[in-house]
Amino acid sequence: MTRPDWTPPDIDLSRPSVARMYDYNLGGSHNFEIDRTYARHLNETVPDLPTVHRANRSQLRRVVRFFAEMGIRQFLDIGSGIPTVGNVHEIAQRAAPGSRIVYVDIDVVAVTHSNAILADNDLAAAVQADARNASGILSDPTVRSLIDFNEPVGVLMLAVLHFIVDEDDLTDAMHTYREAMCPGSYLAISHPTAEGKTGERIKASVVVSSRHQVDTKLRGSAELIQMFEGFDILEPGVVFTPAWRPDSPDDYFHDEPDRSATITAVGVKR
């Protein structure tokens, strides 16, 4: 297998990456054949999946704009993936110049490419870390240099928590993140679910994922609400992602939001 010149030397080209599969479905170029093969298998199981990923990106942009409108000037994007058009720093710094952003992802390609894009941006950076390692992320020197947890912060966990399959790991991580956030901070979570019309196909995709050494876990609305302990969930509550404060009738899945197979909510820390 030929190694592209943008590939970090220690990366395993034989294992698929969720970030790179996501990049492939969004039309990006930072992916390998193993990622494309995995993505195509998933797309055969869930034909809407590329559009689901685009709907996720659309919601991210809406959430970041909302955070900026609420006065948030520092953002922590956990599970940020490989940069594509409409990144958090682009949206936040356009809406509120001076905003500070840290991206966190487990994939070295995502982090390397992010830091290359951010080379001339002193107010944004990316770090490589596992979302389960909340204490490590919160104490990371790069994170601490840009994020002051004594001030309100906007934390984004969009389409990432389903990769934490152990409930104890998820509970511990969420507790640690919540405790670090001061009152007035905002939390946005989106999560794949079997609720809605595409439930059976989404369940089948979990089986396909496991065959490619990528374990995932679907969760429902009640479980999502539990993740917001200590927060007030804002209107419109727990909804499918296209129904969270849509921009226009032209948004992805506007008429059939449950086809997104992803539920979401945004809350403010009490």
C-alpha positions as CSV (number, residue, x, y, z in Angstrom):
1,M,0.0,0.0,0.0
2,T,1.4,3.4,-1.0
3,R,1.6,5.8,1.9
4,P,0.5,9.4,1.0
5,D,3.0,12.1,1.8
6,W,0.5,13.7,4.2
7,T,0.3,10.6,6.3
8,P,2.1,10.5,9.7
9,P,4.7,7.8,9.7
10,D,3.4,5.8,12.6
11,I,-0.2,5.4,11.4
12,D,-1.6,1.9,10.8
13,L,-3.0,1.8,7.3
14,S,-4.6,-1.6,7.9
15,R,-7.2,-0.3,10.4
16,P,-10.2,1.8,9.5
17,S,-10.7,5.2,11.2
18,V,-14.0,6.7,12.0
19,A,-12.7,10.2,11.4
20,R,-11.4,9.2,8.0
21,M,-14.6,7.3,7.0
22,Y,-16.5,10.4,8.0
23,D,-14.1,12.5,5.8
24,Y,-14.8,10.1,2.9
25,N,-18.6,10.5,3.2
26,L,-18.2,14.3,3.2
27,G,-16.2,14.2,0.0
28,G,-12.8,14.7,1.6
29,S,-9.4,13.3,0.5
30,H,-7.8,12.4,3.8
31,N,-8.8,8.7,3.9
32,F,-7.4,5.4,2.9
33,E,-8.7,2.4,1.0
34,I,-9.5,0.6,4.3
35,D,-11.6,3.6,5.3
36,R,-13.4,3.7,2.0
37,T,-14.2,0.0,2.1
38,Y,-15.6,0.3,5.6
39,A,-17.6,3.4,4.6
40,R,-19.1,1.7,1.6
41,H,-20.2,-1.3,3.6
42,L,-21.9,1.0,6.1
43,N,-23.4,3.0,3.3
44,E,-24.9,-0.1,1.8
45,T,-26.5,-0.9,5.1
46,V,-27.7,2.7,5.7
47,P,-28.0,4.4,2.4
48,D,-28.8,7.7,4.1
49,L,-25.4,7.7,6.0
50,P,-23.5,10.3,3.8
51,T,-26.5,12.7,4.2
52,V,-26.6,11.9,7.9
53,H,-23.0,13.0,8.2
54,R,-23.8,16.2,6.3
55,A,-26.8,16.8,8.6
56,N,-24.4,16.4,11.5
57,R,-22.1,19.1,10.1
58,S,-25.0,21.4,9.5
59,Q,-26.1,21.1,13.1
60,L,-22.6,21.7,14.4
61,R,-22.6,25.0,12.5
62,R,-26.0,26.0,14.0
63,V,-24.8,25.1,17.5
64,V,-21.6,27.1,17.3
65,R,-23.5,30.1,16.0
66,F,-25.9,29.7,18.9
67,F,-23.1,29.5,21.5
68,A,-21.5,32.6,20.1
69,E,-24.9,34.4,20.3
70,M,-25.1,33.4,24.0
71,G,-21.7,35.0,24.6
72,I,-19.5,32.0,24.6
73,R,-16.0,32.8,23.5
74,Q,-14.2,29.5,24.2
75,F,-15.0,26.2,22.6
76,L,-13.9,22.6,23.2
77,D,-14.8,20.3,20.3
78,I,-14.4,16.7,21.4
79,G,-14.4,14.1,18.6
80,S,-13.8,16.9,16.1
81,G,-12.7,14.7,13.2
82,I,-10.8,15.8,10.1
83,P,-11.4,19.5,9.2
84,T,-13.8,20.2,6.4
85,V,-15.7,23.4,5.3
86,G,-17.4,25.2,8.2
87,N,-15.1,24.3,11.1
88,V,-15.8,25.5,14.6
89,H,-13.0,28.1,14.6
90,E,-14.2,29.5,11.3
91,I,-17.7,30.0,12.5
92,A,-16.9,31.1,16.0
93,Q,-14.2,33.6,15.1
94,R,-16.3,35.0,12.3
95,A,-19.2,35.5,14.7
96,A,-17.0,36.6,17.6
97,P,-13.4,37.6,16.8
98,G,-11.1,36.5,19.6
99,S,-12.9,33.3,20.3
100,R,-10.6,30.4,21.4
101,I,-11.0,26.9,20.1
102,V,-9.5,23.5,21.0
103,Y,-10.2,20.4,18.8
104,V,-9.8,17.0,20.3
105,D,-9.7,13.7,18.3
106,I,-8.2,10.3,18.8
107,D,-7.2,10.1,15.1
108,V,-3.6,11.3,14.4
109,V,-4.5,12.3,10.8
110,A,-7.3,14.5,12.1
111,V,-5.1,16.2,14.6
112,T,-2.1,16.6,12.2
113,H,-4.3,18.1,9.5
114,S,-6.1,20.3,12.0
115,N,-2.8,21.8,13.3
116,A,-1.6,22.3,9.8
117,I,-4.7,24.4,9.0
118,L,-4.3,26.2,12.3
119,A,-0.6,27.0,12.0
120,D,-1.3,30.8,11.7
121,N,-4.1,30.9,14.2
122,D,-2.9,31.6,17.7
123,L,-6.3,31.1,19.2
124,A,-7.0,27.6,18.0
125,A,-5.3,24.2,18.3
126,A,-5.9,20.5,18.1
127,V,-4.8,17.8,20.5
128,Q,-4.8,14.0,20.1
129,A,-6.7,12.2,22.9
130,D,-9.4,9.7,23.6
131,A,-12.8,11.2,24.6
132,R,-12.9,8.7,27.5
133,N,-9.8,10.3,29.1
134,A,-11.6,13.4,30.3
135,S,-9.1,14.2,33.1
136,G,-6.2,14.0,30.6
137,I,-8.0,16.3,28.1
138,L,-8.9,18.8,30.7
139,S,-5.4,19.0,32.1
140,D,-3.7,19.0,28.7
141,P,-1.3,22.0,28.5
142,T,-2.7,23.1,25.1
143,V,-6.2,22.9,26.4
144,R,-5.3,24.8,29.5
145,S,-3.5,27.5,27.5
146,L,-6.6,28.3,25.5
147,I,-9.5,27.3,27.7
148,D,-10.2,28.9,31.1
149,F,-12.7,26.7,32.9
150,N,-13.4,29.4,35.4
151,E,-15.3,31.1,32.5
152,P,-18.2,29.7,30.5
153,V,-17.1,27.3,27.8
154,G,-19.1,25.7,25.0
155,V,-18.4,22.0,24.8
156,L,-19.4,20.0,21.7
157,M,-19.7,16.2,21.7
158,L,-21.4,15.7,18.4
159,A,-21.6,12.1,17.0
160,V,-18.8,10.8,19.2
161,L,-20.2,9.3,22.4
162,H,-21.5,6.2,20.6
163,F,-17.9,5.1,20.4
164,I,-17.8,4.8,24.2
165,V,-19.5,1.5,24.5
166,D,-18.8,0.9,28.2
167,E,-21.4,2.6,30.3
168,D,-19.1,3.1,33.3
169,D,-16.5,4.7,31.0
170,L,-19.2,7.1,29.7
171,T,-20.6,7.9,33.1
172,D,-17.2,8.7,34.5
173,A,-16.1,10.8,31.6
174,M,-19.3,12.8,31.5
175,H,-19.1,13.4,35.3
176,T,-15.5,14.7,34.9
177,Y,-16.4,17.0,32.0
178,R,-19.5,18.4,33.8
179,E,-17.6,19.1,37.0
180,A,-15.0,21.1,35.1
181,M,-17.6,23.4,33.5
182,C,-18.7,26.5,35.4
183,P,-22.3,27.7,35.6
184,G,-23.3,29.4,32.3
185,S,-21.3,26.9,30.2
186,Y,-23.1,25.1,27.4
187,L,-23.0,21.5,26.4
188,A,-24.1,20.1,23.0
189,I,-24.5,16.3,22.4
190,S,-25.7,14.3,19.4
191,H,-25.9,10.5,19.4
192,P,-27.0,7.9,16.9
193,T,-30.2,6.1,17.9
194,A,-32.4,3.2,16.9
195,E,-35.4,5.5,17.5
196,G,-37.2,6.5,14.3
197,K,-37.9,5.0,10.9
198,T,-34.4,3.8,10.2
199,G,-34.0,2.0,13.5
200,E,-33.5,-1.5,12.1
201,R,-30.9,-0.4,9.5
202,I,-29.0,1.5,12.2
203,K,-29.0,-1.6,14.4
204,A,-27.6,-3.5,11.4
205,S,-24.9,-0.9,11.0
206,V,-23.6,-1.6,14.5
207,V,-23.0,-5.2,13.4
208,V,-21.2,-4.1,10.3
209,S,-19.0,-1.7,12.3
210,S,-18.0,-4.5,14.7
211,R,-16.8,-6.6,11.8
212,H,-14.5,-3.8,10.9
213,Q,-13.1,-3.5,14.5
214,V,-15.1,-0.4,15.3
215,D,-17.4,-0.9,18.2
216,T,-20.4,1.4,18.6
217,K,-23.4,1.7,20.9
218,L,-26.8,3.2,20.1
219,R,-28.6,5.1,22.8
220,G,-32.1,6.6,23.2
221,S,-33.6,9.9,24.4
222,A,-33.8,8.8,28.0
223,E,-30.1,8.0,28.0
224,L,-29.2,11.3,26.3
225,I,-31.1,13.2,29.0
226,Q,-29.1,11.5,31.7
227,M,-25.9,13.0,30.2
228,F,-27.2,16.5,30.9
229,E,-27.3,16.1,34.7
230,G,-26.7,19.5,36.2
231,F,-27.8,21.3,33.0
232,D,-31.1,22.8,31.8
233,I,-31.9,21.4,28.4
234,L,-32.9,24.2,26.1
235,E,-35.7,24.3,23.6
236,P,-36.6,22.4,21.5
237,G,-35.4,19.7,23.9
238,V,-34.3,16.3,22.7
239,V,-35.0,16.1,19.0
240,F,-33.5,14.6,15.8
241,T,-30.6,16.7,14.6
242,P,-32.4,18.4,11.7
243,A,-35.1,19.6,14.0
244,W,-32.7,21.4,16.3
245,R,-33.3,25.1,15.4
246,P,-33.1,24.5,11.6
247,D,-32.0,27.3,9.3
248,S,-34.4,26.8,6.4
249,P,-36.8,24.2,4.8
250,D,-33.8,23.3,2.5
251,D,-31.9,21.8,5.4
252,Y,-31.0,18.1,5.2
253,F,-34.0,15.8,6.2
254,H,-36.1,18.9,7.1
255,D,-39.3,17.1,6.3
256,E,-38.2,13.7,7.8
257,P,-35.9,14.5,10.7
258,D,-35.9,11.0,12.0
259,R,-34.1,9.8,8.9
260,S,-31.0,11.4,10.4
261,A,-30.9,8.5,12.9
262,T,-29.3,11.0,15.4
263,I,-30.8,12.6,18.4
264,T,-29.5,15.8,20.0
265,A,-29.9,18.3,22.8
266,V,-28.2,21.4,24.1
267,G,-28.0,22.4,27.7
268,V,-26.7,25.2,29.9
269,K,-25.0,24.5,33.2
270,R,-26.9,25.6,36.3
